Amino acid sequence: MIRTLALTLRQWGAWDDTWNLPKRITFVVDRTGHVRYVEPGTLAIETDRTLDALTKLARAK
């Protein structure tokens, strides 16, 4: 089931007021809608950490 969360970039902590632009952030959200992993900034580009977070989440079930 896909659910839309009506949150602004500021509410997600993904807005840079200095540059007036969104920040790069990777979120892993489980099926219940809980944020289980956050990778902010330039590290969000590195997918290895995101893959590790997804693997841990899958094993926890």
N, C-alpha and C positions, 0 to 999 in steps of 0.2 A: 504494500500500500504506500503510495506516495502522498506525503502531507506537506503543505506549504506553510512555512513559518513566516509570518509577517513581521520580520525584524529588520531594522535598518542596519546599514554597515557599521554605524557607530555602536549600536547595541551588541553587535557581534565582536566589537573591538577591532574592526577591520577598516577603520577610517583614519587617515593621517591628516590632522588639521593643519599641520605645517605646510604641506604641499597641496592640500585640498584634493586628495586622490585616495582611492582605496588601497589598502595594504594587501600584499600577497599572504594568504593564510590557507592552510589545508586543514579541514575539519573531517573527522571520521565520526559519523552519527550512526548509532545502532538502530535496530528496527523499532525500538520503543521510542525513539526520538531523543535519546540522551547523547550528548556529545561525549565521546569516549577518548578522543585524542585531538590535540591541536598542535600544529606546527606553524609557528609564525615566521614572518620575514623571509629572508633569502633561503633559509633552510626548507621552506615549503616547496621549493623546486626539487629537492632531493627526495625521490620517491621511495628509496630504500626504507626510510623511517616510517613512512606511511604504510608500506607493505608489512613491516614488522608489527605495527599497531593492529592492522587488519588480521594478521595471523594470530596474535594474542587474543583478540576479540573472538575469533572463530573457535579457538581452543577452549575458551572459558565457558562455552555453552555445553 
